[in-house]
């Protein structure tokens, strides 16, 4: 069986208000992102990038990632209050298995909620 190779990237234009940045950093620390980086850059913009699928996991009581508990949707919903009114933070995940089974999606996170679009062809 071949490995599934994936990558993710987000929009780099959503600046989190200064007064909310510490609270967002605390929220980010509650989750494990595998080989993906999700952070605030030096300008306060929320970014995500890496070479893996975008899957988010909570930590168990021992402080280890709970690999059986994918909380990606919960995490994206938790970001909504931090996104400035009128802004949309987008994160895309695209992957393939040996140039076949290409798949992907985009999550668009705004103050009002999360919307998903599939990049798969019908």
Secondary structure as a PSIPRED ss2 file (coil, helix, strand):
# PSIPRED VFORMAT (PSIPRED V4.0)

   1 X C   1.000  0.000  0.000
   2 X C   1.000  0.000  0.000
   3 X C   1.000  0.000  0.000
   4 X C   1.000  0.000  0.000
   5 X E   0.000  0.000  1.000
   6 X E   0.000  0.000  1.000
   7 X E   0.000  0.000  1.000
   8 X E   0.000  0.000  1.000
   9 X E   0.000  0.000  1.000
  10 X E   0.000  0.000  1.000
  11 X C   1.000  0.000  0.000
  12 X C   1.000  0.000  0.000
  13 X C   1.000  0.000  0.000
  14 X C   1.000  0.000  0.000
  15 X E   0.000  0.000  1.000
  16 X C   1.000  0.000  0.000
  17 X C   1.000  0.000  0.000
  18 X H   0.000  1.000  0.000
  19 X H   0.000  1.000  0.000
  20 X H   0.000  1.000  0.000
  21 X H   0.000  1.000  0.000
  22 X H   0.000  1.000  0.000
  23 X H   0.000  1.000  0.000
  24 X H   0.000  1.000  0.000
  25 X H   0.000  1.000  0.000
  26 X H   0.000  1.000  0.000
  27 X H   0.000  1.000  0.000
  28 X H   0.000  1.000  0.000
  29 X H   0.000  1.000  0.000
  30 X C   1.000  0.000  0.000
  31 X E   0.000  0.000  1.000
  32 X E   0.000  0.000  1.000
  33 X C   1.000  0.000  0.000
  34 X C   1.000  0.000  0.000
  35 X C   1.000  0.000  0.000
  36 X E   0.000  0.000  1.000
  37 X E   0.000  0.000  1.000
  38 X E   0.000  0.000  1.000
  39 X E   0.000  0.000  1.000
  40 X E   0.000  0.000  1.000
  41 X C   1.000  0.000  0.000
  42 X C   1.000  0.000  0.000
  43 X C   1.000  0.000  0.000
  44 X C   1.000  0.000  0.000
  45 X E   0.000  0.000  1.000
  46 X E   0.000  0.000  1.000
  47 X E   0.000  0.000  1.000
  48 X E   0.000  0.000  1.000
  49 X E   0.000  0.000  1.000
  50 X E   0.000  0.000  1.000
  51 X C   1.000  0.000  0.000
  52 X C   1.000  0.000  0.000
  53 X C   1.000  0.000  0.000
  54 X C   1.000  0.000  0.000
  55 X C   1.000  0.000  0.000
  56 X C   1.000  0.000  0.000
  57 X E   0.000  0.000  1.000
  58 X E   0.000  0.000  1.000
  59 X E   0.000  0.000  1.000
  60 X C   1.000  0.000  0.000
  61 X C   1.000  0.000  0.000
  62 X C   1.000  0.000  0.000
  63 X C   1.000  0.000  0.000
  64 X C   1.000  0.000  0.000
  65 X E   0.000  0.000  1.000
  66 X E   0.000  0.000  1.000
  67 X E   0.000  0.000  1.000
  68 X E   0.000  0.000  1.000
  69 X E   0.000  0.000  1.000
  70 X E   0.000  0.000  1.000
  71 X C   1.000  0.000  0.000
  72 X H   0.000  1.000  0.000
  73 X H   0.000  1.000  0.000
  74 X H   0.000  1.000  0.000
  75 X H   0.000  1.000  0.000
  76 X H   0.000  1.000  0.000
  77 X H   0.000  1.000  0.000
  78 X H   0.000  1.000  0.000
  79 X H   0.000  1.000  0.000
  80 X H   0.000  1.000  0.000
  81 X H   0.000  1.000  0.000
  82 X H   0.000  1.000  0.000
  83 X C   1.000  0.000  0.000
  84 X C   1.000  0.000  0.000
  85 X C   1.000  0.000  0.000
  86 X C   1.000  0.000  0.000
  87 X C   1.000  0.000  0.000
  88 X E   0.000  0.000  1.000
  89 X E   0.000  0.000  1.000
  90 X E   0.000  0.000  1.000
  91 X E   0.000  0.000  1.000
  92 X E   0.000  0.000  1.000
  93 X E   0.000  0.000  1.000
  94 X E   0.000  0.000  1.000
  95 X E   0.000  0.000  1.000
  96 X E   0.000  0.000  1.000
  97 X E   0.000  0.000  1.000
  98 X C   1.000  0.000  0.000
  99 X C   1.000  0.000  0.000
 100 X E   0.000  0.000  1.000
 101 X E   0.000  0.000  1.000
 102 X E   0.000  0.000  1.000
 103 X E   0.000  0.000  1.000
 104 X E   0.000  0.000  1.000
 105 X E   0.000  0.000  1.000
 106 X E   0.000  0.000  1.000
 107 X E   0.000  0.000  1.000
 108 X E   0.000  0.000  1.000
 109 X E   0.000  0.000  1.000
 110 X E   0.000  0.000  1.000
 111 X C   1.000  0.000  0.000
 112 X C   1.000  0.000  0.000
 113 X E   0.000  0.000  1.000
 114 X E   0.000  0.000  1.000
 115 X E   0.000  0.000  1.000
 116 X E   0.000  0.000  1.000
 117 X E   0.000  0.000  1.000
 118 X E   0.000  0.000  1.000
 119 X C   1.000  0.000  0.000
 120 X C   1.000  0.000  0.000
 121 X C   1.000  0.000  0.000
 122 X C   1.000  0.000  0.000
